[in-house]
Amino acid sequence: MCKQTEIQDKDYLVFLYISETYRVFRDRLIDENDRQKFNEMSHQIMEEQLTLDWQLDDFKNTLFGDFESPERNYVRLSPSEELLPRLEELLNMYNSEADTVMNLVFFEDCI
């Protein structure tokens, strides 16, 4: 879903890849120990295979989505605390137009 023009450099592409693999694989793990092991393994592979010198915290909460861009482009999202007002705005817009109101609480896994 990410347009090629949005991918500015190698780091951005790796962030996109990590975000997608975390959503497909890491999110299905059942406890924090398993998720931490997945983080560490991903980090090691990225450093070895792509010659990246990153800290683990640099990429473990990377998110992409299309709801922060006015053009609905699939882009890297802001940190959760900056993203919350936009999510609440979108939820309010949805609730004002929908027959059934959704009462959501946006926590890290939900985002």
N, C-alpha and C positions, 0 to 999 in steps of 0.2 A: 504493500500500500504506500510505501514511501517513494516519492518521486526522486529520480536520479539527481535532479537539480538541487534537492534538499541535502544531499550527501556531500558535505563540504570537504572532508578529508578522511584519512584512514581511521582516526579516533572516532569520528561520528559513525562510520560504518560499523566499527566494532561495538560501540554502544548500542546500535540498532540490533545487531546480531545477539548480543548479550540479553537485551530486553526480551527479544522473541524467544530465545531458548529458556530463559528463566520462566516466562509465562507458560511455556509448553511443558517443561520438565520440573523445574524447581517448585513451582506452585502446587504441584501434586504431592510433594513430600509431606509426611505427616507430623514431623516435629522439628524443633529448632536445631537439634544436633545433626539431623540429616541435611537440613538446609545449609548449615554452616559447612558441612563436609562438601556439599555441592559447590558452594562459593569458593572454597579453597581449591578444589580440583579445577574449577573453571579458571581461577586466577593463575594457577600453575600452567595450565595449557596455553592460556593467552600469552603469558610471559615467554614460554618456550617456543611456541609455534609462530608467534607474530612479533617476537622481539619487542614486546612492550614492557616498559618499566613503570607499572602502576601499583598503587596500593590497593588492597582488596576493597576498602571502603569507597574507592573512586567509582566503582561500577555496580555495587551490589543492590542498589535501589534505583537503577535507571529505568525510566518509564517512557514509553512512546504512546501517542494517541492523536486523535484528530479533533478533539474538542477544545483545544487551547488556541488553535489557529483560526482566524476569521474565515479563511478560505477552505477550512476543513482539511488541510494538508496533514498527513501523518508525520508528526515531528516529535523531537525530544521534548518532554514535558518539564515544566518547572518543578522544583521540590514541592512535596505535598503541601506544606504550610502555605506556599504561594498559590497553589492550584485550588485550594479549598473554596475561595470566593467564586471562582469560575464554575466549579461543580455545583455549588449551591444556586448560582444564577441559572444554570441550565436545568437544574431540578425544579426550580420555581417556574421557569418557562414551561416545562413539561406539565407540571401540575396545574397550571392555569389553562391549559388546552385539553387536558385528558379527562376522560370520564371517571377514571379511578385515580385517586391521589396516591402517590408513593411517598412514604415517610422514610427516607434513607438516612443513615448515619455513615459518613464517609471516614472510614478508618483505613490504615495503610493497605491492608489486603484488598479492601473493597476498591480503592482507587486503582 
